[in-house]
Amino acid sequence: MFSMSSQSSNNRKRERLSSAHNLLTAYFRHRKAVLSLTIIIISFMFLFVNTSYADEVIVDYSEESIPVLNEELRKLRSDIRSLNSDIADIDTSVAEGTVVQVANYQTGEYASGATAIFQDDSRPQITEGNEFMTLAFTPTSATNKLKIDVVWHGSGSAASNILVVALFKDATVDALACISETKTNANWAMNAVFTHYMTAGTTSEITFRVRAGLVAGTTYFNGKAAGREYGGSLASSITITEIKT
């Protein structure tokens, strides 16, 4: 026979285990519940139910004495193993081609610069043109793909000229991609739109840079020589989409 104090201790332990099991049972009935909250609950339960404590319960109290307590303990262990397996499968359950995250920078603010980007058969260099937009992005997987969309609005000071808009990564000298457009008259509006697709290659932060320049003359961003146009609503932008592979 157990003493009154032992029975009271058993009751308290049984209540804690029963509460813990009820929480886990509720989770598996609602598997789309917020995972972070469940992890907090499981972490709290481990303060009371760990391997050494579970072994102590089985040793101190035989199945003949308190079969319900041992059965609850076995269920709790099984539920915790199942939950750990579910957590491990979360990342792999994302289908290929799924959009993981999207980042965007958009501006209609005015800027200008007179550094040229030359027309020849070499990649634009990071020292050429003027930098008009940047966007920092941290991929979640090095093997995922990044789709980078660039939209650039502006004009140039010189007629019969060529505008080049180029995309750069961090401090890498060579451009990732570029686009060129021929302009006939000075101060004509020019729109450059292109997309670059690449493997992320890292899970560290990457800063993407958009630089633009004429072969000769001054480049105006989101406006003309007189200044900004359309009240800052011109939608020059960089949009980065990370895609699961």
Secondary structure, DSSP 8 states (H G I E B T S, - for coil): ---HHHHHHHHHHHHHHHHHHHHHHHHHHSTTS-HHHHHHHHHHHHTT--HHHHHHHHHHS-TTT-HHHHHHHHHHHHHHHHHHHHHHHTGGGS-TT-EEEEEEEEE---EEE------SSS--BTTSSEEEEEEEE--S-TTSEEEEEEEEEEEESSSSEEEEEEEEETT-SB-SEEEEEEESSTT--EEEEEEEEEE---SS-EEEEEEEEESSS-EEESEETTEE-GGGT--EEEEEEEE--
